[in-house]
Amino acid sequence: MKKLFILSVGFLSGIVFAQNNPNPGYWQQQADYKMDLSMDVKTFQYKGTQTLEYTNNSNDTLRKVFYHLYFNAFQPGSEMDIRLQTITDPDKRMVKSFKVGDKEVKESRISTLKPNQIGYLKIANFKQDGQVASTKVVGTILEVTLVNPILPKSKSTFTLDFDGQVPEQIRRSGRNSSEGVALSMTQWYPKICEFDFEGWHADPYIGREFHGVWGNFDVKITIDKTYTIGASGYLQNKNEIGHGYQDEGVEVKHPKKTKTLTWHFVAPKVHDFAWGADNNYIHDKIMGENGVELHFFYKNDKEILENWKALQPKTAELLSFFNKTIGQYPYKQYSVIQGGDGGMEYAMCTLITGKRSLGSLVGVTAHELAHIWFQHVLATNESKHEWMDEGFTSFISDMAMTQVMPPKNKKEDENPFQSAYNNYFYMVSTGREQPQSTHADRYDENMVYGISSYSKGTVFLTQLAYVIGMENMFKTLKRYYHDYQFTHPTPNDFKRSAERVSGAVLDWYLVDWTQTTNTIDYGIKNIDDNGKVTLERIGRMPMPLDILVAYEDGTVESFYIPNPLMRWEKENPYPQVKRTVLKGWDWAYPTYELTLSQAKAKIKSVVIDPSGLMADVNQENNSYPKTK
């Protein structure tokens, strides 16, 4: 299995598709930010100004706009706090556990924050085109009633002042992380909500995912001069800053008698801006493929130095792998920044925790770097389609790790995605699965959310390779990236990419796998003495079937039973084995019969799906003799 995936990647690395517009009439809003802020590293409070030029490319007249104020979530009584107190399996990073008698009690860390520990964003002086507009704060959302409606295909400029306080490090953002990083500045600014073909997406911040407006960012950050910043975008004043940024041979020109420095970043064509800062960062830089600068910011801690140095060439290898497998990285820099509470992707950078084994450090970097393709260039609405960014990212980063950090003592033919299948099977066995179309905040359990988005999302792609063939699946990834980059693609857009590449009809696959909890379960019901095989469909979800038969005389043959809903036949995945294409198995029929070329006594084995890529929830009835 592993060899099959690797060979497919190598074959497809040179494919180029012609540019086209797959969705005529598509539009998206534009939000161009200019921000200037000053951070007090003693109080962790900051002040800033923001000018936002907003372009309404829709056909709607907008009378209101909405902003995210994410830091307001880190306050006692917020929706995030209450959710932590009521969900059955709260995020371990966000709760304190202690015992009362023999009972373990979990307490929301947000619920005990004091006024100088909470997070907040306070907005003042909001104006639209120079005129004062009416605003209202509702939790983590700022509601703005516009002075003048924004007509279709027109622009308006919003200005505001903001005061913020960086919360205790609890989730993604915060100060003084468990590893001693001073500032993890993510979701830190007033961020306009997305308005698209579905309308406004002004979701409160409860702890899940994001959806942002494409635009250009021009950000100036004034901070204590002993601090080093890693951020989204390109640093504009390298030789004023130093800190390992300056051009070779050019003197650093610090302003005289100043306690602060102003860092100026420009991030073009992104939908977010993040940064991390510390007064004990080491800053390294290496060159990656196509002249991409790879920056690394990590604490000067002897426990982690060796692994962070070893990470750097591995990151360059990962960049090259993703370039070949999906498409070219479109920017000229990427930063890996120690911070946060695990790993989280942002525009042109990631924040990750740094005290890890080398394998873990490379693994988390592989995942977050892959998110550049599946979220920060292909910007799906994570709140509604979280499986598209997390699942696709998990799939491609797992593949990358088999190349960059090959597993030891593993069989060459072992499925590198078996853990994703096992997680999915476990979730199904609990009876608590929810459809992948569930909004990210509406899952009953973190366990179900995690497996549905990461593992079941991974299986969506590996199983698609079973449905349309490995080569077509990888071609689909390239086609999808090429056609939809720098937009907000939907699940249907990916399905249409797969249909364009393969020629198969795939609506049934998208609907059953992502919008229901229907399962796949096919079985060998009976084989009579004459070699007539009766198959049965037990699960609701239809599939095409590959069947491999081995006889006692050493001969082998395969059969392909098409799924008529596809109106298409897959090429033989085992060209070295003679294959017979049978008539299709219509979904309404619970059983199907085929007759083998030899009698039962001469049959050594019959296997449904020898690849193991079809996520059949009961493997025991997929083979004859039955597996034990």
N, C-alpha and C positions, 0 to 999 in steps of 0.2 A: 504493500500500500504506500509506504513512504517513498519507495523508488518511483512508483507511478506518478505521485504528485510532483516530485522533483523533475522528472523528465518532461512533464507537461509544462512546467514553468520555463525550462530552458528552451523548449520549442517555440513558446509564445512570446519570448522577450522582444522579438523584432517586429511584431505586428503593428501596423499603423492604420488608423481608420480615417476616412475623409470626414471633414467637418460638415455637420449639418445641424439643423434646428429641429430636434425631435418634438418639441411642443410649441407649435406656432401660436402666438398670442400670449406666451408666458411673460409675466412681469414680476418684478420684485422691487421693494422700496430701497431707498438709499439713505444712509445716515452717516454724515461726515462730522467727526468730533474734533474739537480743539479744547484741550484741558490743560490747566496750569494749577498744580497743587503744591502745598508745602506740608511736610511731615515733621511732627515733633516726636522724636524717637524716645523721649522720656515719658510722655503722657500717652503715646500711641494715638494721638488725635491729629487730624489733618484738616486743612481748609483748601478749597479749590473753587475755580470758576470753570464753567463749561459753555461753549458755544457749539450748537448743533445745527447744521444745515440739513434739513429733512426734505427729501424729494418724494412726492406722492406720485408714483408711477402707475397707480391703480386707476380704475374708472369710477371710483367712489369719491364723494366729497366727505372729507374728514372734519368733524366738529369737535372731537375729543382726541387726545393722545394719552398714552399711558407709559409710565417708566417703572422699571424694576429698582427697588431699594433693598438689595439683598441683605445687607448687614442688619436690617431691622429684624431679621429672623432670629438673631442671637440675643433675645431678650426673654425673660420669664413671661410665660403666658402667650408667647407667639404660637402660630400654627405648628412650626417645627418643634417647639417645646412640647406642646400637647400631644403631637403625634408620637414623640419619643415615649411619652408616659402611657400611651394607650395601645401601641402596636405590640404584638406578642413577642416579637424578636427584634428589639431595637438594635441599631448599629452599636457594636461594642465600644467603638471609639467615642461615642457620644453619651455614654452613661457611666455612672459610678456604681459598682457592685459592692455590697456589704451584707453581713448577716445579722438578722434579728432573731436570736434564738437559733433554731435549726433551719430557718427559712432565709434563702438568699433574696435580697431586695435590690432592685435596680432603680437608680435615681437619675433623672435627666440632668446632665451637667449644665444645661441652659437654665434650668429652674433655679439654680443656686447662685447665678451670676450676680455680682454686686454692681452698682452704677458705674464704677470705674473699670468693670470687666466686660460689660455688654458691648455689643456692636450697635451702631446706628448710622443713619444718613439723614441729615436734616437739610431741607431745601428752602432757600429764600430767594426773593427777588426774581421770580420766574417771569420772563417776558417773551412774548411772541412778536417778532419784528419790531422790538422796541416798546411794545405796549404790555402793561401788566395783565397777566392772565390769572384766572382763578384756579387754585390747586387744592387737592384734598388727599391726605395720606390715609390709606387703608392697609394696615399691616405692612407688607413688603411691596405695595404698589402705590405709586403716585398717580392720581387721576387729575388730568388737566382739561379744563374747559377752555377751548380756544377763543381768542378775541375775534378772529376771523376764520371762517372755514378754509381749509386747504383744498382747492379745487383739483380735479384730476389733472395730471401731468404738470403740476406746478410745485413750487418750493416755498418753504417758510423757514425762518431762522429762530431758534429757541436759545435763550441765554438764561443762566441760573448760577447761583452761588450754592455751594454745599459744604457742610461741616460733617466730618465723619469721625467715628471712633472705631479702631480696630478691635474686634472682640478677642477674648481668650481663644486660643487654637482649639476648636472643637470639630469643625467639619470644613475641609478644604482651605478656607481662608482663616487668617488669624495671626496672633502675635505669640512669640515665645513658644514655639513648637516643642514637642517632647524631645527633639534632637537639638534644641537650642537655637533654632533659626529665628531671628528677630521678627521678620515680616513676611508673611505669605499673602500677597495682595491680589486676590482674585475676587471677582464680583464686588469690587470696591467702589464703583462709581455709579451715578444715576444713568441707567442704561435703558434706552427707549425700547418698548416692547415691539414685537414683530406684528405687522399687519400684512396678511397675504390673501390668497384666493379664498381661504376659509374664514377670513375676518381677523379680529384681534386675538392675540395670544397673550393675554395679561394674567398669566398664572401666578399665584402666590408661590413663594419659595418655601417649600416644605422639606426639601432635602434631596431632591432628585436631579433632574436634568435641565437643559437650557435650550433656548431658541433665540437667535440674534439676527439683527439686520445687517446686511452687507454694507461696508463703507470704508472710509479711510480715517486713520487716527493720527493726530498730532498731539503728543503728550509731553509736558515738561514737569519733572519731579524734582523739587528742592528738598534736600535731606542732608543730615550731618555728613560732613566731608569724609569721615572715616568709613562710611558705609559703601558697599559695592552693590550695584543693582544688575540683575539679569531680567530681561523683559521681552515682551512681544516687540517686533519691529526692529528698525535699524537705528543705532545710536548716531546722532547727527553731529555731536561735538566731542569726538573721541579725544582730541588733543587738549581739550580743557579738562577732561575727566581723568585720564590716566587709567588706573586700576586694571592694567593689562589690555586696554582697548586701543591705545594710541598707535598710530602708524609708525612703522619702524624708521628710526632715524630722525623723527620729529619730536621736538621738545614739548613736554606737557606744560601748558600755561595755566596754572591755577591762579584765580584772582587772589590778590594779596589780602592778608588780614581778614579772612572770611572763615566762618565756622561751618558753612554749608557749601554744597555744590548743586548746580542745577543740571540734571540729566535730560536731554532732549531726544525723544524717540519718535520716529515716523513709521507707522505700520499701514501699508497700502492693501486694499482689497481683502479685508478681514472682517469678522463679525464679533470680535471681542479683543480685550487688551488686558494682560495680566503681568505682574512683576513680583519678584522676590528681592529682599534686601537684608544684608547682614554686615556687621563690622568685622567679621572674621572669615569672610568668604575667600577661598582660592578661586581664581579665574584662569581657566585654561582654554585654548582655542586650537583646533585642528581644521584642516581643509577636507571637506568631503567631496563626493562626486559632483561634477559640473560646477566647481567653484563655490560650493555652498560652505559657508563658515559654520562650524559646529562649536558652540560655546558650552562650557561646563562651569557651574558655580556650586561650590560645596564647601562645607566647614573645614577649617584647618585642624582636623582631628586625626591623630595618627592611626586610630582604629579603622578609618575608612579610606585613607589615602591610596593604599595599594589597589583596592577595588575600583576606586573612581578613576585612577590612571588607566587601569585595564579596560574600563568601560569605553574609553574614548575611541579606540580603533574599532571596537565592536559596533558602536553607533554608526560609524562610517560604513561598515559592512551592511548594517540594517537599512540605511538610506539607499544604498545601491540595490539591495534586494527589492525594496518597495518600488523603486523607480522602474525596475525591469518587469515586475509582476503586475503593477497597477498602472503606472504612468509617472511622468516626471514631477518631482517636487518643484512647485512653482516659485518659491522664494529663494533668497540667497543667504539666509541664516536660519539657524535653529538652535535653541538654548535648552539645556538640561539643567534644571535648577533644584537644588536641595531645598525642600520646604513642604508645606502642606501636611497631610495626614496619611498618605498612601501614595496614590498616583492619580493625577488629573490632567487632562489635556487642555491646552489653550492655544491661541493663535501664535504660531511660530515658536512655541516653547511648551515645556511641561514642568510642573512642580511634582517632585517625588521625594519620598523619604529616603535617606541615604545610608543608614546603618543596616546593610543587607549583605548576604553572601554575594559573590560575583554573579552567580547564576540568577539570583533573584533581582539583582540590580540591572542586569542586561534584559531580563524578562520584562520587568516593569517599563523599562525604556523602550523596548520593542513594541509593547502595547500602546504606550502613549504616543510614540512617534507615528505608529500606524494610524492613530486617530487624526493626524493631519490630513490624510486622504479621506478617511471615513468619519468626517464631521467638520473639519475646518477647511476643506475644499468642497466636499460633497456634504453640504450643510443641511442634513435632515432635521426635522423637528424632533429632537430627542425625547421630549415629553410625551409625544404620541407614538413615535416609532423608535423607541430606544433600542430595540433589537437590531435595527439597521446599522447603527454606529457601533454598539458594543459587540454584537454578534459578528459583523463583518471584520471588525478590528481584531477580535479574538481569533478568528479563523486565520487571517493573514499573518498576525504576529506569532501564532503557534507554528505556522509554516516556516516563518523566518527563523525561529529559534532552532528548528531542526537543521538549518543550514549554518547558523552562526555559532550555536552552542549545541552540537550534536549530542543526543542523550547517550549515556554509557550503558552497556549491557542491555541494549534493546534489540529486538529482532527487526531485521530490515523490512519485513513485510507487515509490521505492526501498524495499526491505524493510529497516526499521531493525534487524532481527535477523539480517541476512545473515551477520554474522561468527560468530554462534552456530551457524548451519547449516554454515558452512565449517569451523569447528573440529570439529564432529561428523563431517563427511565425512572430514576428515583422520584422526581417530581410527579410524574404520572401515577406512580404507585401510591402516593399519599392521598390522591383524590382531591387535592387542593389547587390544582393548576387553574390559571386564568388565561384567557386568550391573549396573544401578544398585542392585540389591538387595544388592550387596557391602558389607560393613561398611566404614566409612570408613578404618579402619586396615589393611584387607586388600588394598588396591589394590597391584599390583606396581610402579606408577610414579606419581609425582606428576602427570605429564602426563595420564595416563588418569583419575586421580581428578578433576583440575581440569576437564577437558572434560566428563566424565560428569556431574558435579554442577552446574556452572555452565551450560555450553553445551547439553548434552543435556537438562538440566532446563528451560532456557528453551524449547527446541524442543517439549518436552512440552506446554506451554501454547499456543504459536503454532500447533502442529499440531492441537491440540484445537479451536482456532478454525476450522480447515479441516474437521474432522470433524463438529462440531455447529453451526457457524456462529459468526461473530464476536460477535453479540449474546448468544447463549447462553453463550459462554465468559466474557464479562465479568459476566453475571448470576451465573454460577457462582462467580466470585471473591467477589462480594458475599455470596452465600448461604453460602459456606464460612466467611468471616470472621464473619458474624453468628451462625452456628450453633455454631461450635467455638471461639470466642475464650475465652481463659483455661483451655484444656484442652490435652491432648496428642493432637492428631489424627493419624491414620495415612493412608497412601496410599489405603486403601479409603474413608476418610471423604471425601476430596476427590472420589474417583470417584463416590460416592453423591450428593454435592452436585451434580455435573454431570448425573447421571442424573435427579435430582429436578427440576432446572431444565429439561432438554431433553426428557426422556421416552425418550431413547435408552438402550440397553443397552451398557455400555462396559467390561465386564470384560476382553474381549479386548484392548482398547487398553492398559489398565493392565498386564496380564500381559506382553504381547509387548514393549512399549516399556521397561518398568522391570525385568522379571525375567528377560529373555533378552537376547541380542545379535542377535536376528533383525533383518533389515534390510528396508526397503521398496524394491522395484524392479519397476516396471511398465514395459512398453514397447509401442510400436507395431510389431508383427511384420510386418504386410503390409497393403497396400491394393490390391485388385484393380481392374480397369478399370471395374467397375460400381459402385464406391464401397463395397464391403464391406470393413470394417476388422477385422483380426484383432489383438487385444491379447493380451499374454502377461504372466503373473505370474512373475517370476524370483526375487524375494526371498520369504522365508518369511512376512513380516508382512502380513496382509490389510488393505485399506483400501477405503473408498468412493472412487469416481472422478468428478471433474468433468472434462468434455472439451469444449473449445471448438473449433468448426470455422468457418473463414472461406472463402468461395467467391470465385471470380474476378469475379463480378458485384457484389461488395461486400456481399452478405448474410452474416449470421452466425447460427449457432445453437449451442446447447449441449446436452449430454447428461449425465445423472446416472445412474451405475451404483451402486446401493446395496450396502452390505456387509450380507448377510443376518444376520450375527451381531449387528447393531445393532437389528434388528426396528423400524426407524425410518427415515424419510427426512428429509434436510436441506432446509430452504427454499432456494429459488433465490438464490444469492449474487450473481447478476447479473440482477436483475429486468428490466433493459432489454433483455435477450436472451431470445428464446424458448427454453424448455428442455423437453426430452423426458426423462421418467423411464423408464428401461429396467428390465428384470427384474434381480434381484440376481445378483451373481457369487459363487457359492459357492466357498469357499477351495480345496476339493479339485480344482477344475477349473483346469488350468494355462493355458488360453486362453479367450477370450471373443470373440464376433463381434457386430458391429452394422453396419447398412447405412445409409449416409448418403443424403440426399435428392437428391444430384447425383453424377454420375460422376466418376471420378478426374481426368479431364482438366480438370474445372471446379473442382477443390479447390485453394485457395490454401495453406491450412495446417490442420493438426490438432495440438492441443496437449493433453496430459494435465496437469491442474492448472495452469491459467493464473495462479493466485494465487502459486505458488511456495512455499506453506506446507507442502506435503507433502514430508517429508524423504526423497525418492527418491534413493538413492545413485548412480544412473547417470542423469544428466539428458540424455545424448546420444540415448537412444532414446525420449524422451518427446514428441517432436514430429516432424511431417512437413511440409516436408522436414527432415531431421536437422540439428541444430545442429552447427556446426563447432567 
